[in-house]
Amino acid sequence: MKTFTELINGFNLERKGIIQLGAHTWQERKEFLKLGFKNFVLVEPLESAFSELCNIAKNTDANIVLLNIAVGLEKETCGMYVDHANKGMSSSLYAPEKHLDIYPDIDFIPSKLVEVWPLRRIHFDRKKYNILYMDIQGAELAALMGAEPLFYNYIDAIYTEVNYEEMYKNCGLFDELKQFLEIYDYTCVYDDNTIAQGWGNAFFVKNK
């Protein structure tokens, strides 16, 4: 498996800024900062994780925009399926499906209401960010579809968790993400589809 650092270095991508959907408690911060990124939009819908994220960001020497929302296709309020065994990291806007079979020790409580916003309605300086990083448990395709077309003029690469099987009910699958991003001239240059767990990570780079 290739790391985010290996992929960024391997394609010699500019280090402007990262939009991270599903930042949780920003476990990737040391890697991001070591790579030289200074601008961040960090999006996390769960209040407990967001509170910790705010404390971490406050003590970080970087330009950070913090958003306590989920990202999807349209603006709405909806229930999030929240897990507790995995510290909330498996929480999703979509009901768990095959996830329950593969990880039976992780249970979900469908009771947390969160605000969902499409990227096209979230205001930040698009020119400061050239990498989109997503870990949002099946909502990746909806998030991509909720962005305005001009958004993709600024994004050089997309690193995202992908589902090869329906880990969450009606979630976007890898082939669907790939087909959608081809519309905006991205090529999938890496995906770890050898993982036999139904999900993995993929890296898409904008064709120049």
N, C-alpha and C positions, 0 to 999 in steps of 0.2 A: 504494500500500500504506500502511495506517495503522500507526503505531508503537504499542507498548505504552503509552507515555506519552500519546499522543493518545487512546487508548481509555479509559484510567483517568481522564483529565481530562474527556473528553467525556461520561462517564456519572457524573461527580462522585462517585466511589467513595471510601469511607473508606480511609485508609492505615494499617491495623492491622499486618498481617504477611503474608508470602508463603511458601507451601510450594512449593519449586521441585524438581521431579523431573527429573533429568538436568541437574544444575547445572554439570557439567564443571569448568571453572576460573573459574566465576562471571563470565563476560564481561559480564553485565548489571548488575553491582553498582553502577556509577556511576549508571546510569539509575534503579535501584531506590532508592538512597540520595537522589538528587536529588528524587525524588517524595515523600520523607519517610517511607518505610517503615523501621522499626527492628527488627522481629522477623522472623527467617528460620529455616525448616527447609530445609536444603540437602542433597539426596540425590544421591549420585554413586557408581556401582558400580565404576568402573575405578580401580585403586589409584594409578596414575601421576597421573591427573587429581585424585584425591581428596587426594593428598599436597600438590599445589600449591594446591588449594582450602583446605586447612587453614592453610597459610602466609598466604594472602590474608585469610582470615577472622580470623586471629590479630591482624592489624594493622588491623582494621575496627571502628569504634565502633558496634557494633550487638549485639543479642541473637541469637546464632546457635546453632542445633542442627545438628550435622554427622553424617551417616549414610552409611557406606560400604556401601551395599546397593543392589539394584535393587528396583523396586516392580512388583508384578503381582497376579494373582488369588489365589494361594495361597502359603503359606510353603514354599519348596523351594530346592534348590541345582540350578542348571542352567548349561549352557554359554552364553556370550555370544559372538556373532559380532563380533570386534574388527577394526576397520579401522585402518590405519596412515597412509595417504595423507592422511586428513582429520583427523589428530591425535586419533583416537578418537571424533570427534563423530558419526560415522555408525554407531557400534557399536549392536547391537541384540540383544535376546533372541530375535528372529525371524530366520530365514534370509533373506538378501537375495534379492529376486525381480526386479522391474522395475528396481530400483536398479542392478543390474549392467548393464542395457542403457543407462540414461540416464547413468550415471557409470562407464564402463568402467575408468577410471584408479584407482578405489577398489576395492581388494581386501579380502577378509575372511579371518580365521583363526578357525575355530570351536573354540577351545581354552581360553578363559578361563572358569573356573568362578566363579560369583558367587552370593551369597545373595540370594534373592528374598523379600520380605515384602509382605503385603497391607497397605494403609493402616489397616485396622481393627485390626491388631496392632502398629502403631507408636505408642508412647506419647509424646504431647506435649500441651500445653495447647491444646485446640482453639479456645478463646475468643480467643487471641492472633492468630489468622490468618484472614484473610477472602478471600485471593486464592490460587488454585491455578494454578501456572505449569508446564506440561509440555513437555518436548522429549525424548521417550524412544523415538523411532524405531519406531513401530508398536505399542508396548505401552500406548498411552493408554487404550484401551477397557478392557483388563484391569485397569489401575490404578484406573479409575473404578469398575469392578464390584467391586473388592476393598475398597472403603471401606464402612464401616457407614452405614446410612441417616441417622443423626443427624449424620454428618460434614457433610452438605449443608446442615444448618441454619446452619452457621457460614460457609459459603463464598458470598460475594456475586458472585464472577465467576471464570471459568476461561479462561485464555489458553493455547492448546495448539497444537502442531504437529498437523496432520491429514493423512491420506492419502486422496486422491481415487481413487487406483488402488492395486493391491497392490504397493507398493514393497518390502514385506517379506512373505514367505509367511504367509498367514492372519492378517495384521495387521488391526486394527480400521479400518474405513473411515469417512469423514466422516459419511455418512448414519446409520451405526450409532451413532456418538457422539451425534449430534443426537437421535436417537430415545431413546437411553438417558437423556440429560440432561433431556429433556422430562418424564420420569417425576418428576423432582425440581424441576420448574417453572423450568427455565432456557430462555431464548430465545437462539438464535444471532443476535447483532446485527451480526456482521461475519465474513466469510471471504473470503480472496483467491483464489477459485476461477478467476480469469482466468489464473492462472499455469499454463502448459502443461508442467509438469514432474512432474505426478503427486502433488504435495504442496504444502502451504501452511500458513497459520496461521488460526485461528478464535478468536473471542471470544464467550463465553457469559455472560449476565448473569441473575442470579436475579430472577424477577418479584416485585415487592413488593405 
